Amino acid sequence: MKINKLIATFLFSLFIIQNSIGQDDKFTGYATSLVNSDSILKIETFGLANREKKINYSRNTIQPIGSVSKTFIGIALMIAKEKGLVDLDKNINEYLNFTIENPYFDSSNVITLRHLATHTSGIIDNKKIYESAYSYDIHPKTPLKNYLYEHLNHNTKNVKKSFSKQKAGTTYQYSNIGAALAAYIIEKASDKSFYEFTKEHIFTPLGMHNTGWFYKDINTTHHSVLYDEKDNPLPPYSCVTYPDGSLKTTIQDLSLYLIELIKGYNGTSKLLTQESWSEFYTKNFNTNNAIKNISLKEPNSGIFITYFKSGKIGHTGSDLGASAFMMFDPKTNKGQILMANEDLSADNLKEFKTIWKTLF
């Protein structure tokens, strides 16, 4: 009975929001989901997946989810660890065929997968370098290995542009390139592409049949058109560092994944062992491991999973023409998702906050 009342309140609030401000004024199209540890309680969709063709945004609409993708790197790391392929606390150079060292320090400054997973490796996103990873192509033209080698290999001429002057494990500096490196290490350790590894060990077991990293992996007729902050349609694009934010999925598939995350937190998921789930969620920052530069909004980190000041656990994501937010409350085991085919901007921020607050 309480759940039914919650859903009724949730739907009525969204109805009021939509009819009071107008769908097309802010987000072109979006979907919301409410789940618990057992099932999807409710999925709602609003607006258009394709404004020009008047195609509604539906539960089968596919779009990128930005940095929410990084949580899949975290799960993949734990699977690789269970298989004995990686150790989160070993020097990453043990898994690579080229050497990565922070040029501001000697070789005693060891970078580990745990550092990459908690954004404390010292690797940073140089704006020019990171933007060069994007192109208006349906598939990256440069292999991930080549991109990482060019910008992180210790012999590279401009390697200093990709590192901070902070030792590994001391300072939080969010890094998309560092996340992509973690995914590449899984490739090297497993001798299998990251997209194949995640499909075999995550997407297929969870029934995420409309999920993939590249356009070739999905039904493109269901892919939403993505829109900029002025509601202009964007052409299809790709990113070399695809594991950091290019996962394409539906609100239905992502809901199945969030249910599994909640199950894992409670020790009832068989995707990982209970020991692995525990490590995935263990907070890495504490008084014994004081980290500089931590955001008060995101005070702690598991393995590519964020603890928010509110007490919620999950991740947020934003990319060209796309935004996604996925979290759950560990006290209630309720989870919420919002996916939109526009990037979060100053223009729609107020509406986003209203919708997100209503979801909780």
N, C-alpha and C positions, 0 to 999 in steps of 0.2 A: 504494500500500500504506500509506504513512504517513497519507494522508487517511482511509482506511478505519479505521485504528486510532484516529485522533483522534475520528471520529464514534462509534465503538463506546464509547470511554471517556466521551465527552460524554453519550451516551444512558444508559449504565449509571449515571453519576453522578446524572443527573436522576431516574432510577428510584429510586435510593437516597434522594434528597432527598424525593421524593413519598411514598414508603412509610414514611419514618422520622418525618415531622412531620405528614403528613395534609394533603391539598389544601385542605379547607375551613377549616383553622385560620388560614390567612393570606390568600393571594390566592384570590379566588373562581374566576377563570379567567385563563389567560395563554398566550402563545405565545412560542416562541424560534426563532431562525433562525441558521444558520451559512452564510456565503457566501464566495466568493472573487471574483476579477475576471472569472470566466467564467460562473459558474452558482451556483444555490442548492444547497448541499451537503446541507442537512438542515433541515426544519421540523418542530417538535414542538409539540403543543398539549395543554393540561392543564385540567382543571376545567370550569366551567360558564360559558356566555355568558348563560344565564338560569336562575338558581337555582329560581325559582318553577315554571317549565315544564320543568325538567330538560333544557335544551338544552345540549349540549356546546359548549365553545369549540373552534372549528375553524379551519383555514387560510383559510376564507371569512368568518370573523367580522369584522365591521367595528366599529371603535371610534376615538375621537379619540386623537391622539398627542401632545397638548400642544405644548410648545415645539420639538419636533423639526420642527414645521411651519415654523419660521423658516428652516430650510435651504432650503426651497422659495422663500422670498422672495429669498434670496441667489442661487439659480440664475436666478430670474426677472429680477433686477437685471442679471446678466451678459448674459442674452439681450437685454434692453432696451438695454443698452449696445452690443452688437454691431449692433443695428438702428439705432444712432445716435439713440436716443430720450432717453437720459440720459447724464450724465457724473457719475461718483461723487464728483468733487471740486468740483463747482459748488454755489453757494448753492441750497438746496432751494427758495427762494422763486421761482426762475426757472421752476419747474414748477407752482406753486400759484396759485390765484385768490384767496388771502388770505395775509396776511403772518404768518410765524412768526419771532419773535425772543425770545431769552432776556431777560426783563424786568430782569434784574440787570446787563445790559451794553448797550452801544450797538450800532449796526448793524454795527460792524466785527467783531463776534463772529459769524462766518459758520458756519452749520450745513450740513453736506453729507450726502449719502447714505452716504458712507464712515463718517462719525460715527455715523449711525443703525445701520449694519450692524455696527459694533464697540462699540455701547453707550457711546459717548463724546460724545454730542450735548449733554448737559446736560438733556435731557428725562427726567423721572422718573415713576414710577408712584405717584401719590398714592393711598393705599389706598382712600379713599372714592370717588374719581373712577374708579379702575380697577374696583372692585367694581360700580359702577353700569352697567358695560358688559354685565354678565351678567343674564339673565332666563330664567325657565322657560317659554320659547317655542321652537318648532321653527325659527324664523327671527328674526334680529334685527329689532326694531321700528324702530330708528333707523338710518339710513344711516351708513356709516363717515364720509363727508364731514362730516355734521352733528355727529357726536361730536367729531371732530378740530377742527372750527371752534370748537365751544363751549369746548373746554378748552385749545387751543393758540394760537388767533388772538391777535395782540398787543393787540387792543383789548378782549379779554374781561376782565371785572371780576376774576375769580379766577385769572388766568393764572399768577400766581407760584406757585400750588400745584403746577403741572406742571413746574417747572424747579428745578434746583439752582443754587447760587451758584458753579458751576464753569464755566470757559470751555470751549467746544467743543474736543474733541481733547485734553483734559488729564486727564480722570478717568473711570474705568470705573464706570458705574452702570446695571445691567441694566434695560432698559425695554421692556415689552410695547407700550406706546403708541407709542414711537419706532419699533418694528418695524412696527406697523400703518401708521404714517405712510409708511414706505418703500414698502409695498405700495400705498398710495393714490397715491403719486407715480407708480408704474408705471401705474396706471389713467389718471391725467391725461396722462401722456406718450404712452401708446399709444392713448388714446381707446377703451379696452376694459376691462371690469370685470376685477378681479384674478382672480376665479375662472375667467372665460373665458380670460384670458391664460395661466394655468397649465395649464388643461385642454388648450388648443391646443398649447402649446410644451413641456409636460413630461409630463403624464399620458398623453395619446394616443400620442406618440412612444415612450414606454417601455412601453406596453401595460398601464398602470395603470387597468384598466377598472372597478375597484370602489373608486375613490377620489374624494372630493369634499369641498367645504367645507361644504355644507349638507345637511340631511336630504333635500331634494328631489333632490339629485344622486346619491343612492345607493339601493340596495335596502334599505329599512328593515327588511325581515324578517330580514336578516342582521346588523343592528346589535345589538351586545351591550347588555344592561342594564348600567348603571354602578352601582357600589356604593361607599358611604362606608366609613370605617374600622371601622364597627360592622356592616358587611355589610347595611346597609339600602339597598334599591334607590332610585336617584335618578330623578326625572322627567326627561324630555328638556329640555335647556337650550340656549341659544345665547349668543353673545358678539358684540357690535358690532365689536370689534377682532379679528374672526375670523382674519385671516392670522397672528396671533401664536401661535395654538395650537389652532385648531379643525379642523384637517384630519382627515378620517375616512377610514380605510383599513384594509387587511387585512395580515396578516403576509406574505402572498404578494406583494402589490403593493409594500410597503415594502422587501422583499428585492430586488426588481427595481431599485428606486431606489438602494439601497445598492451594488449591483453597479455601477451607472453612476457613482456617486461614486468608487468604487475605480478604475474605468476612467479616469475623468477625471483622477484624481491621477497616473495612469501615462501620460497622454497618448494614450489609445486610444479615448476616447469622442467620438462625433460630435454629441452634444447641444449642446456648445459647442466653439469653436475651442480649440486648445492654449493660445493666448495668454490666452483668457478663463478657462480652467481654472487656469492659473498664477496669475492675479490672484485668482481665487476662493479659492485655497489660500494665497496669500502671507500670511505673518505680518505683522500691522500694528504690533505693539509691539516695539520694540527700543531699544538704547541711544540712538539718535538721536531716538526718539519715546517717551520714558519716560512711562508712564501711571500715575497714582496709583490706589490702591484696587483693584489687580488681585488676584483670588483666586489663592492658591497652587495650588489644585486645577484652575483653568482659566487658565493663565498667558498664553495668547495667543489671537488671533482672526483668522480670515480674513474673508470676507464672509458673515456669519451662519453661520459654521462654527467650531467650538471645538477648540482644541488642549488636551488634558488633560495633567496632570503625568506620567501614565503613558506618554505618547508617542502615545496613541490620538487619532484625529480623529473628530469627529462632533457629536452633540448629545444632551441629555437633555430629557425633557418630563414635566410633571405638571399635571393639571387636576382638576376635580371628578370623582372616580370613575374616573380614568384615569391611567396612567403609561406611559412609553415611553423606551427607551434604545437608541441606535443609534450604533455606533462601528466603526472599522476600524483595523487595525494597518498603517501604511505600510511596515513592514519585511517583513511576511509576506503582505500583501494579503489577509488574512482579516478578515471583518467579522461582527459579531454584533448581534442585535436581541432585545430583550425587550419585549413589550407585555402590559399587564395591565389588567383592567377594574376596578381599584381604584387609588385614589391611594396613593402611597408614604407610609407613616406609620411612627411608632415601633414599631407592632405588627408590621409585616411587613418592616421594614428588614433585620433579620438574615437572613431567608430570601432577600430580594432579593440581598444581598451574596453569599450562598452560591451561588445560581443564576448570578449574573453572573460570579463568579470561575470557576465550572465552565465557562461558555461560553468563557472565554479560555484 
